[in-house]
Amino acid sequence: MLLNLLRNAIEELDGRDPALITIAARPVGDGMIEIAVSDTGPGISDEIRLELFKPFATSKEEGLGLGLNLSRSIIEDHGGELWIADYRPGRTRIAFTLRLATEQ
């Protein structure tokens, strides 16, 4: 999950200045953790945002557009959520939650 979000952020930052990626994690709610990836890329247009989690949706010239759709399915299968937390120009933040592992 995290690698997919990082790869997307790196691709969007190509040639941008500043090119910053931030990864943050924090506990939320009942045994859950939120992980967020932010970048200083171009943001996400409203048009793309509405389609972003659909199969084959992409704003890239190459690729299948399966990354976020598949990522969301995997996260949800593990009891979490994946969402666009911020998408304005100069700041994109995508976050997901997962249940913390417990010792057995």
MOPAC internal coordinates of N, CA, C and O (Angstrom, degrees):
PM7 1SCF
backbone

  N    0.0000 0     0.00 0     0.00 0    0    0    0
  C    1.4277 1     0.00 0     0.00 0    1    0    0
  C    1.5304 1   110.01 1     0.00 0    2    1    0
  O    1.2310 1   122.55 1   124.76 1    3    2    1
  N    1.3104 1   112.72 1   -55.24 1    3    2    1
  C    1.4574 1   118.77 1  -177.88 1    5    3    2
  C    1.5275 1   111.21 1   -61.20 1    6    5    3
  O    1.2310 1   120.27 1   138.04 1    7    6    5
  N    1.3218 1   117.09 1   -41.96 1    7    6    5
  C    1.4663 1   119.64 1   179.16 1    9    7    6
  C    1.5281 1   111.65 1   -62.82 1   10    9    7
  O    1.2310 1   120.01 1   140.75 1   11   10    9
  N    1.3121 1   117.58 1   -39.25 1   11   10    9
  C    1.4634 1   120.99 1   177.72 1   13   11   10
  C    1.5294 1   110.52 1   -62.56 1   14   13   11
  O    1.2310 1   120.22 1   134.93 1   15   14   13
  N    1.3302 1   117.18 1   -45.07 1   15   14   13
  C    1.4706 1   120.24 1   179.53 1   17   15   14
  C    1.5273 1   111.18 1   -65.64 1   18   17   15
  O    1.2310 1   120.40 1   140.61 1   19   18   17
  N    1.3252 1   116.85 1   -39.39 1   19   18   17
  C    1.4631 1   120.15 1   178.10 1   21   19   18
  C    1.5275 1   111.36 1   -65.58 1   22   21   19
  O    1.2310 1   120.58 1   137.16 1   23   22   21
  N    1.3176 1   116.49 1   -42.84 1   23   22   21
  C    1.4731 1   120.27 1   178.42 1   25   23   22
  C    1.5220 1   110.36 1   -60.30 1   26   25   23
  O    1.2310 1   120.23 1   135.70 1   27   26   25
  N    1.3232 1   117.16 1   -44.30 1   27   26   25
  C    1.4636 1   120.62 1   177.91 1   29   27   26
  C    1.5281 1   111.11 1   -60.16 1   30   29   27
  O    1.2310 1   120.63 1   135.61 1   31   30   29
  N    1.3249 1   116.39 1   -44.39 1   31   30   29
  C    1.4662 1   120.51 1  -179.70 1   33   31   30
  C    1.5288 1   111.06 1   -63.67 1   34   33   31
  O    1.2310 1   120.09 1   135.74 1   35   34   33
  N    1.3107 1   117.44 1   -44.26 1   35   34   33
  C    1.4712 1   121.49 1   179.78 1   37   35   34
  C    1.5206 1   110.47 1   -60.35 1   38   37   35
  O    1.2310 1   120.39 1   136.00 1   39   38   37
  N    1.3229 1   116.85 1   -44.00 1   39   38   37
  C    1.4694 1   120.19 1   179.78 1   41   39   38
  C    1.5307 1   111.55 1   -63.27 1   42   41   39
  O    1.2310 1   119.86 1   142.84 1   43   42   41
  N    1.3099 1   117.88 1   -37.16 1   43   42   41
  C    1.4691 1   121.05 1  -179.83 1   45   43   42
  C    1.5231 1   112.59 1   -73.38 1   46   45   43
  O    1.2310 1   120.16 1   156.95 1   47   46   45
  N    1.3218 1   117.29 1   -23.05 1   47   46   45
  C    1.4670 1   121.13 1  -176.80 1   49   47   46
  C    1.5174 1   113.56 1   -89.08 1   50   49   47
  O    1.2310 1   119.45 1   174.60 1   51   50   49
  N    1.3038 1   118.65 1    -5.40 1   51   50   49
  C    1.4554 1   122.52 1  -176.51 1   53   51   50
  C    1.5297 1   111.27 1   -50.74 1   54   53   51
  O    1.2310 1   120.81 1   -66.43 1   55   54   53
  N    1.3231 1   116.06 1   113.57 1   55   54   53
  C    1.4605 1   121.90 1   177.44 1   57   55   54
  C    1.5205 1   115.89 1    82.71 1   58   57   55
  O    1.2310 1   119.33 1  -178.65 1   59   58   57
  N    1.3160 1   118.89 1     1.35 1   59   58   57
  C    1.4661 1   121.31 1  -178.80 1   61   59   58
  C    1.5218 1   110.56 1   -87.90 1   62   61   59
  O    1.2310 1   120.92 1   -29.74 1   63   62   61
  N    1.3182 1   115.85 1   150.26 1   63   62   61
  C    1.4592 1   121.64 1   177.58 1   65   63   62
  C    1.5203 1   108.23 1  -137.42 1   66   65   63
  O    1.2310 1   118.50 1   -62.74 1   67   66   65
  N    1.3121 1   120.47 1   117.26 1   67   66   65
  C    1.4564 1   126.13 1     2.78 1   69   67   66
  C    1.5238 1   111.21 1   -79.75 1   70   69   67
  O    1.2310 1   121.37 1   -28.00 1   71   70   69
  N    1.3225 1   114.98 1   152.00 1   71   70   69
  C    1.4589 1   121.74 1   177.25 1   73   71   70
  C    1.5282 1   107.44 1  -113.34 1   74   73   71
  O    1.2310 1   121.04 1   -87.27 1   75   74   73
  N    1.3099 1   115.62 1    92.73 1   75   74   73
  C    1.4634 1   120.83 1  -176.03 1   77   75   74
  C    1.5205 1   111.04 1  -119.47 1   78   77   75
  O    1.2310 1   121.23 1   -42.28 1   79   78   77
  N    1.3134 1   115.25 1   137.72 1   79   78   77
  C    1.4629 1   122.42 1   173.12 1   81   79   78
  C    1.5196 1   106.96 1  -124.71 1   82   81   79
  O    1.2310 1   120.81 1   -47.57 1   83   82   81
  N    1.3244 1   116.06 1   132.43 1   83   82   81
  C    1.4554 1   121.71 1   178.83 1   85   83   82
  C    1.5202 1   108.67 1  -122.10 1   86   85   83
  O    1.2310 1   120.82 1   -46.18 1   87   86   85
  N    1.3269 1   116.04 1   133.82 1   87   86   85
  C    1.4503 1   121.89 1   173.93 1   89   87   86
  C    1.5217 1   106.97 1  -115.27 1   90   89   87
  O    1.2310 1   120.58 1   -52.48 1   91   90   89
  N    1.3173 1   116.49 1   127.52 1   91   90   89
  C    1.4619 1   120.73 1  -179.14 1   93   91   90
  C    1.5236 1   109.28 1  -131.22 1   94   93   91
  O    1.2310 1   120.81 1   -33.61 1   95   94   93
  N    1.3184 1   116.05 1   146.39 1   95   94   93
  C    1.4641 1   121.57 1   176.95 1   97   95   94
  C    1.5243 1   108.45 1  -135.91 1   98   97   95
  O    1.2310 1   121.47 1   -37.26 1   99   98   97
  N    1.3376 1   114.79 1   142.74 1   99   98   97
  C    1.4557 1   119.24 1   177.68 1  101   99   98
  C    1.5164 1   109.29 1  -154.52 1  102  101   99
  O    1.2310 1   120.78 1   -32.79 1  103  102  101
  N    1.3320 1   116.12 1   147.21 1  103  102  101
  C    1.4624 1   118.39 1   176.03 1  105  103  102
  C    1.5305 1   109.91 1   -71.79 1  106  105  103
  O    1.2310 1   121.00 1   -38.51 1  107  106  105
  N    1.3072 1   115.69 1   141.49 1  107  106  105
  C    1.4678 1   121.09 1   176.57 1  109  107  106
  C    1.5214 1   108.72 1  -139.82 1  110  109  107
  O    1.2310 1   120.92 1   -42.39 1  111  110  109
  N    1.2884 1   115.84 1   137.61 1  111  110  109
  C    1.4553 1   120.70 1   172.27 1  113  111  110
  C    1.5134 1   115.12 1    57.18 1  114  113  111
  O    1.2310 1   121.45 1    26.90 1  115  114  113
  N    1.2934 1   114.84 1  -153.10 1  115  114  113
  C    1.4522 1   124.29 1  -171.87 1  117  115  114
  C    1.5208 1   112.25 1   -81.91 1  118  117  115
  O    1.2310 1   120.37 1   -90.94 1  119  118  117
  N    1.3255 1   116.90 1    89.06 1  119  118  117
  C    1.4536 1   121.16 1   176.21 1  121  119  118
  C    1.5195 1   115.15 1    70.14 1  122  121  119
  O    1.2310 1   120.29 1  -155.63 1  123  122  121
  N    1.3251 1   117.06 1    24.37 1  123  122  121
  C    1.4610 1   121.24 1  -178.96 1  125  123  122
  C    1.5248 1   109.76 1  -113.09 1  126  125  123
  O    1.2310 1   121.21 1   -23.21 1  127  126  125
  N    1.3235 1   115.29 1   156.79 1  127  126  125
  C    1.4620 1   121.79 1   173.08 1  129  127  126
  C    1.5240 1   108.02 1  -126.77 1  130  129  127
  O    1.2310 1   121.09 1   -38.60 1  131  130  129
  N    1.3310 1   115.52 1   141.40 1  131  130  129
  C    1.4628 1   120.72 1   174.95 1  133  131  130
  C    1.5161 1   108.12 1  -106.73 1  134  133  131
  O    1.2310 1   121.06 1   -48.63 1  135  134  133
  N    1.3129 1   115.57 1   131.37 1  135  134  133
  C    1.4609 1   121.99 1   176.17 1  137  135  134
  C    1.5187 1   106.81 1  -120.24 1  138  137  135
  O    1.2310 1   120.73 1   -48.37 1  139  138  137
  N    1.3331 1   116.22 1   131.63 1  139  138  137
  C    1.4626 1   120.60 1  -177.80 1  141  139  138
  C    1.5212 1   109.78 1  -129.59 1  142  141  139
  O    1.2310 1   121.36 1   -38.29 1  143  142  141
  N    1.3341 1   115.00 1   141.71 1  143  142  141
  C    1.4565 1   122.13 1   174.76 1  145  143  142
  C    1.5207 1   106.80 1  -118.12 1  146  145  143
  O    1.2310 1   120.95 1   -57.33 1  147  146  145
  N    1.3423 1   115.79 1   122.67 1  147  146  145
  C    1.4583 1   121.76 1   178.84 1  149  147  146
  C    1.5131 1   109.03 1  -117.73 1  150  149  147
  O    1.2310 1   120.85 1   -30.82 1  151  150  149
  N    1.3350 1   115.98 1   149.18 1  151  150  149
  C    1.4589 1   119.32 1   174.87 1  153  151  150
  C    1.5204 1   109.79 1  -142.98 1  154  153  151
  O    1.2310 1   121.51 1   -13.60 1  155  154  153
  N    1.3247 1   114.71 1   166.40 1  155  154  153
  C    1.4703 1   121.32 1  -179.35 1  157  155  154
  C    1.5180 1   110.66 1  -101.34 1  158  157  155
  O    1.2310 1   120.89 1  -146.77 1  159  158  157
  N    1.3179 1   115.91 1    33.23 1  159  158  157
  C    1.4628 1   121.63 1  -179.43 1  161  159  158
  C    1.5213 1   112.47 1   -76.49 1  162  161  159
  O    1.2310 1   120.80 1    14.88 1  163  162  161
  N    1.3315 1   116.08 1  -165.12 1  163  162  161
  C    1.4628 1   120.82 1  -173.82 1  165  163  162
  C    1.5196 1   114.68 1   -75.07 1  166  165  163
  O    1.2310 1   119.83 1   176.31 1  167  166  165
  N    1.3165 1   117.93 1    -3.69 1  167  166  165
  C    1.4593 1   120.39 1  -175.86 1  169  167  166
  C    1.5241 1   110.09 1    84.79 1  170  169  167
  O    1.2310 1   120.88 1     4.19 1  171  170  169
  N    1.3085 1   115.93 1  -175.81 1  171  170  169
  C    1.4612 1   121.92 1  -179.29 1  173  171  170
  C    1.5215 1   107.45 1  -121.99 1  174  173  171
  O    1.2310 1   120.73 1   -53.78 1  175  174  173
  N    1.3189 1   116.22 1   126.22 1  175  174  173
  C    1.4629 1   119.03 1   179.03 1  177  175  174
  C    1.5279 1   109.57 1   -67.29 1  178  177  175
  O    1.2310 1   120.42 1   -25.50 1  179  178  177
  N    1.3206 1   116.79 1   154.50 1  179  178  177
  C    1.4643 1   120.77 1   177.80 1  181  179  178
  C    1.5254 1   110.63 1   -58.35 1  182  181  179
  O    1.2310 1   120.69 1   142.78 1  183  182  181
  N    1.3247 1   116.28 1   -37.22 1  183  182  181
  C    1.4614 1   121.10 1  -179.83 1  185  183  182
  C    1.5302 1   111.38 1   -61.89 1  186  185  183
  O    1.2310 1   120.38 1   132.44 1  187  186  185
  N    1.3175 1   116.88 1   -47.56 1  187  186  185
  C    1.4610 1   121.56 1   179.33 1  189  187  186
  C    1.5261 1   110.32 1   -70.24 1  190  189  187
  O    1.2310 1   120.00 1   140.45 1  191  190  189
  N    1.3210 1   117.61 1   -39.55 1  191  190  189
  C    1.4674 1   121.37 1  -178.21 1  193  191  190
  C    1.5219 1   111.51 1   -55.63 1  194  193  191
  O    1.2310 1   120.13 1   140.27 1  195  194  193
  N    1.3175 1   117.35 1   -39.73 1  195  194  193
  C    1.4619 1   121.30 1  -178.55 1  197  195  194
  C    1.5276 1   112.67 1   -68.64 1  198  197  195
  O    1.2310 1   120.21 1   158.06 1  199  198  197
  N    1.3275 1   117.20 1   -21.94 1  199  198  197
  C    1.4623 1   121.85 1  -176.85 1  201  199  198
  C    1.5284 1   113.16 1  -107.99 1  202  201  199
  O    1.2310 1   120.20 1   173.70 1  203  202  201
  N    1.3290 1   117.23 1    -6.30 1  203  202  201
  C    1.4588 1   122.32 1  -165.83 1  205  203  202
  C    1.5305 1   115.49 1   -56.65 1  206  205  203
  O    1.2310 1   119.80 1   145.55 1  207  206  205
  N    1.3137 1   118.00 1   -34.45 1  207  206  205
  C    1.4582 1   120.22 1  -176.87 1  209  207  206
  C    1.5227 1   112.82 1   -98.49 1  210  209  207
  O    1.2310 1   119.99 1  -171.27 1  211  210  209
  N    1.3163 1   117.62 1     8.73 1  211  210  209
  C    1.4591 1   120.88 1   176.67 1  213  211  210
  C    1.5254 1   109.61 1   -85.72 1  214  213  211
  O    1.2310 1   120.36 1   -29.93 1  215  214  213
  N    1.3478 1   116.92 1   150.07 1  215  214  213
  C    1.4665 1   118.99 1   178.22 1  217  215  214
  C    1.5254 1   111.28 1   -58.48 1  218  217  215
  O    1.2310 1   120.99 1   -42.47 1  219  218  217
  N    1.3003 1   115.71 1   137.53 1  219  218  217
  C    1.4646 1   124.98 1   176.08 1  221  219  218
  C    1.5279 1   113.66 1    70.96 1  222  221  219
  O    1.2310 1   119.19 1  -171.47 1  223  222  221
  N    1.3261 1   119.16 1     8.53 1  223  222  221
  C    1.4668 1   121.30 1   177.27 1  225  223  222
  C    1.5285 1   108.68 1   -77.90 1  226  225  223
  O    1.2310 1   120.66 1   -48.50 1  227  226  225
  N    1.3174 1   116.34 1   131.50 1  227  226  225
  C    1.4604 1   120.30 1   178.51 1  229  227  226
  C    1.5213 1   110.11 1  -157.33 1  230  229  227
  O    1.2310 1   121.34 1   -27.39 1  231  230  229
  N    1.3143 1   115.03 1   152.61 1  231  230  229
  C    1.4684 1   120.66 1   173.03 1  233  231  230
  C    1.5270 1   109.67 1  -107.42 1  234  233  231
  O    1.2310 1   120.72 1  -176.58 1  235  234  233
  N    1.3436 1   116.24 1     3.42 1  235  234  233
  C    1.4552 1   122.02 1  -176.29 1  237  235  234
  C    1.5238 1   110.85 1   -94.30 1  238  237  235
  O    1.2310 1   121.18 1   -25.99 1  239  238  237
  N    1.3259 1   115.35 1   154.01 1  239  238  237
  C    1.4596 1   120.33 1   177.83 1  241  239  238
  C    1.5237 1   111.60 1   -71.96 1  242  241  239
  O    1.2310 1   120.32 1   149.39 1  243  242  241
  N    1.3354 1   116.98 1   -30.61 1  243  242  241
  C    1.4582 1   121.58 1  -179.96 1  245  243  242
  C    1.5148 1   108.97 1  -120.81 1  246  245  243
  O    1.2310 1   120.61 1   -21.27 1  247  246  245
  N    1.3012 1   116.43 1   158.73 1  247  246  245
  C    1.4596 1   121.23 1   177.69 1  249  247  246
  C    1.5164 1   111.12 1   108.60 1  250  249  247
  O    1.2310 1   122.01 1   -15.66 1  251  250  249
  N    1.3342 1   113.75 1   164.34 1  251  250  249
  C    1.4572 1   120.05 1  -176.19 1  253  251  250
  C    1.5174 1   113.92 1   -92.81 1  254  253  251
  O    1.2310 1   120.13 1   162.79 1  255  254  253
  N    1.3237 1   117.36 1   -17.21 1  255  254  253
  C    1.4488 1   119.22 1  -178.84 1  257  255  254
  C    1.5142 1   113.53 1    74.75 1  258  257  255
  O    1.2310 1   120.17 1  -152.51 1  259  258  257
  N    1.3220 1   117.27 1    27.49 1  259  258  257
  C    1.4613 1   120.81 1  -178.98 1  261  259  258
  C    1.5190 1   113.32 1   -97.74 1  262  261  259
  O    1.2310 1   119.68 1   166.73 1  263  262  261
  N    1.3228 1   118.21 1   -13.27 1  263  262  261
  C    1.4612 1   122.16 1  -170.81 1  265  263  262
  C    1.5103 1   115.52 1   -53.54 1  266  265  263
  O    1.2310 1   119.46 1   121.89 1  267  266  265
  N    1.3238 1   118.63 1   -58.11 1  267  266  265
  C    1.4590 1   120.12 1  -175.39 1  269  267  266
  C    1.5179 1   112.32 1   -74.79 1  270  269  267
  O    1.2310 1   119.75 1   147.61 1  271  270  269
  N    1.3069 1   118.09 1   -32.39 1  271  270  269
  C    1.4640 1   120.38 1   176.33 1  273  271  270
  C    1.5220 1   110.18 1   -63.72 1  274  273  271
  O    1.2310 1   120.50 1   132.28 1  275  274  273
  N    1.3240 1   116.65 1   -47.72 1  275  274  273
  C    1.4589 1   121.03 1   178.65 1  277  275  274
  C    1.5286 1   110.82 1   -66.27 1  278  277  275
  O    1.2310 1   120.39 1   138.51 1  279  278  277
  N    1.3214 1   116.87 1   -41.49 1  279  278  277
  C    1.4650 1   120.73 1   178.64 1  281  279  278
  C    1.5205 1   111.03 1   -59.49 1  282  281  279
  O    1.2310 1   120.36 1   134.52 1  283  282  281
  N    1.3234 1   116.92 1   -45.48 1  283  282  281
  C    1.4641 1   120.64 1   179.79 1  285  283  282
  C    1.5284 1   110.64 1   -61.39 1  286  285  283
  O    1.2310 1   120.04 1   138.15 1  287  286  285
  N    1.3185 1   117.52 1   -41.85 1  287  286  285
  C    1.4696 1   120.71 1   179.22 1  289  287  286
  C    1.5250 1   111.37 1   -61.63 1  290  289  287
  O    1.2310 1   120.56 1   136.26 1  291  290  289
  N    1.3229 1   116.53 1   -43.74 1  291  290  289
  C    1.4652 1   120.81 1  -179.65 1  293  291  290
  C    1.5224 1   110.47 1   -65.05 1  294  293  291
  O    1.2310 1   120.37 1   133.82 1  295  294  293
  N    1.3197 1   116.90 1   -46.18 1  295  294  293
  C    1.4725 1   121.25 1   178.93 1  297  295  294
  C    1.5193 1   110.13 1   -58.93 1  298  297  295
  O    1.2310 1   119.95 1   132.27 1  299  298  297
  N    1.3272 1   117.69 1   -47.73 1  299  298  297
  C    1.4618 1   121.21 1  -178.79 1  301  299  298
  C    1.5262 1   111.67 1   -64.71 1  302  301  299
  O    1.2310 1   120.11 1   144.96 1  303  302  301
  N    1.3387 1   117.39 1   -35.04 1  303  302  301
  C    1.4683 1   120.87 1   176.31 1  305  303  302
  C    1.5242 1   112.03 1   -63.29 1  306  305  303
  O    1.2310 1   120.56 1   157.41 1  307  306  305
  N    1.3256 1   116.53 1   -22.59 1  307  306  305
  C    1.4597 1   121.80 1   178.43 1  309  307  306
  C    1.5275 1   112.34 1  -102.47 1  310  309  307
  O    1.2310 1   120.23 1  -162.95 1  311  310  309
  N    1.3191 1   117.16 1    17.05 1  311  310  309
  C    1.4622 1   121.31 1   174.46 1  313  311  310
  C    1.5110 1   115.39 1    83.03 1  314  313  311
  O    1.2310 1   119.68 1  -167.33 1  315  314  313
  N    1.3162 1   118.21 1    12.67 1  315  314  313
  C    1.4603 1   120.93 1  -179.16 1  317  315  314
  C    1.5133 1   112.40 1  -110.18 1  318  317  315
  O    1.2310 1   121.28 1     8.36 1  319  318  317
  N    1.3161 1   115.16 1  -171.64 1  319  318  317
  C    1.4566 1   123.02 1   178.15 1  321  319  318
  C    1.5218 1   109.12 1  -134.91 1  322  321  319
  O    1.2310 1   120.41 1   -25.18 1  323  322  321
  N    1.3292 1   116.83 1   154.82 1  323  322  321
  C    1.4690 1   123.71 1   175.73 1  325  323  322
  C    1.5168 1   106.83 1  -133.06 1  326  325  323
  O    1.2310 1   120.10 1   -49.45 1  327  326  325
  N    1.3360 1   117.42 1   130.55 1  327  326  325
  C    1.4560 1   120.22 1  -177.57 1  329  327  326
  C    1.5203 1   111.45 1  -152.16 1  330  329  327
  O    1.2310 1   121.66 1   -17.08 1  331  330  329
  N    1.3256 1   114.43 1   162.92 1  331  330  329
  C    1.4633 1   121.26 1   173.87 1  333  331  330
  C    1.5192 1   106.29 1   -87.72 1  334  333  331
  O    1.2310 1   120.66 1   -65.21 1  335  334  333
  N    1.3261 1   116.35 1   114.79 1  335  334  333
  C    1.4553 1   121.02 1  -176.35 1  337  335  334
  C    1.5317 1   111.87 1   -88.93 1  338  337  335
  O    1.2310 1   119.88 1   153.61 1  339  338  337
  N    1.3200 1   117.83 1   -26.39 1  339  338  337
  C    1.4667 1   122.24 1  -179.74 1  341  339  338
  C    1.5249 1   107.07 1  -161.08 1  342  341  339
  O    1.2310 1   119.97 1   -42.81 1  343  342  341
  N    1.3080 1   117.67 1   137.19 1  343  342  341
  C    1.4675 1   119.04 1  -175.06 1  345  343  342
  C    1.5192 1   113.81 1  -142.88 1  346  345  343
  O    1.2310 1   119.87 1  -156.08 1  347  346  345
  N    1.3043 1   117.85 1    23.92 1  347  346  345
  C    1.4721 1   119.97 1  -179.26 1  349  347  346
  C    1.5277 1   111.27 1   -78.97 1  350  349  347
  O    1.2310 1   119.96 1   -18.71 1  351  350  349
  N    1.3355 1   117.68 1   161.29 1  351  350  349
  C    1.4707 1   120.01 1   179.01 1  353  351  350
  C    1.5281 1   111.14 1   -54.84 1  354  353  351
  O    1.2310 1   120.85 1   -45.22 1  355  354  353
  N    1.3138 1   115.99 1   134.78 1  355  354  353
  C    1.4587 1   120.89 1   179.10 1  357  355  354
  C    1.5140 1   113.47 1    84.47 1  358  357  355
  O    1.2310 1   120.34 1   178.83 1  359  358  357
  N    1.3157 1   116.96 1    -1.17 1  359  358  357
  C    1.4694 1   119.45 1   178.28 1  361  359  358
  C    1.5250 1   110.16 1  -159.40 1  362  361  359
  O    1.2310 1   121.25 1   -64.14 1  363  362  361
  N    1.3019 1   115.22 1   115.86 1  363  362  361
  C    1.4545 1   121.29 1   171.38 1  365  363  362
  C    1.5179 1   106.56 1  -121.60 1  366  365  363
  O    1.2310 1   120.56 1   -47.34 1  367  366  365
  N    1.3117 1   116.53 1   132.66 1  367  366  365
  C    1.4697 1   121.55 1   179.35 1  369  367  366
  C    1.5190 1   107.77 1  -135.44 1  370  369  367
  O    1.2310 1   121.17 1   -60.69 1  371  370  369
  N    1.3198 1   115.37 1   119.31 1  371  370  369
  C    1.4568 1   121.48 1   176.64 1  373  371  370
  C    1.5221 1   107.08 1  -117.14 1  374  373  371
  O    1.2310 1   120.92 1   -46.88 1  375  374  373
  N    1.3262 1   115.84 1   133.12 1  375  374  373
  C    1.4564 1   120.79 1  -174.56 1  377  375  374
  C    1.5213 1   110.49 1  -128.21 1  378  377  375
  O    1.2310 1   121.73 1   -24.45 1  379  378  377
  N    1.3269 1   114.29 1   155.55 1  379  378  377
  C    1.4587 1   119.75 1   173.63 1  381  379  378
  C    1.5186 1   109.36 1  -145.74 1  382  381  379
  O    1.2310 1   121.29 1   -23.44 1  383  382  381
  N    1.3273 1   115.13 1   156.56 1  383  382  381
  C    1.4611 1   121.04 1   176.30 1  385  383  382
  C    1.5234 1   108.96 1  -117.33 1  386  385  383
  O    1.2310 1   121.65 1   -29.33 1  387  386  385
  N    1.3081 1   114.45 1   150.67 1  387  386  385
  C    1.4620 1   122.76 1   174.43 1  389  387  386
  C    1.5209 1   108.17 1  -144.20 1  390  389  387
  O    1.2310 1   121.14 1   -26.55 1  391  390  389
  N    1.2990 1   115.43 1   153.45 1  391  390  389
  C    1.4653 1   120.94 1   175.45 1  393  391  390
  C    1.5228 1   108.27 1   -73.98 1  394  393  391
  O    1.2310 1   120.67 1   -44.80 1  395  394  393
  N    1.3281 1   116.33 1   135.20 1  395  394  393
  C    1.4622 1   121.06 1   176.37 1  397  395  394
  C    1.5156 1   109.79 1   -67.97 1  398  397  395
  O    1.2310 1   120.38 1   -37.12 1  399  398  397
  N    1.3110 1   116.88 1   142.88 1  399  398  397
  C    1.4597 1   121.27 1   176.71 1  401  399  398
  C    1.5206 1   109.35 1   -70.94 1  402  401  399
  O    1.2310 1   120.82 1   -34.07 1  403  402  401
  N    1.3036 1   116.03 1   145.93 1  403  402  401
  C    1.4562 1   120.79 1   176.82 1  405  403  402
  C    1.5101 1   108.83 1  -121.51 1  406  405  403
  O    1.2310 1   121.07 1   -29.98 1  407  406  405
  N    1.3108 1   115.56 1   150.02 1  407  406  405
  C    1.4620 1   119.98 1   177.43 1  409  407  406
  C    1.5216 1   108.73 1   -73.71 1  410  409  407
  O    1.2310 1   121.08 1   -37.28 1  411  410  409
  N    1.3079 1   115.54 1   142.72 1  411  410  409
  C    1.4761 1   119.20 1   179.27 1  413  411  410
  C    1.4887 1   110.88 1  -119.89 1  414  413  411
  O    1.2310 1   120.10 1   180.00 1  415  414  413

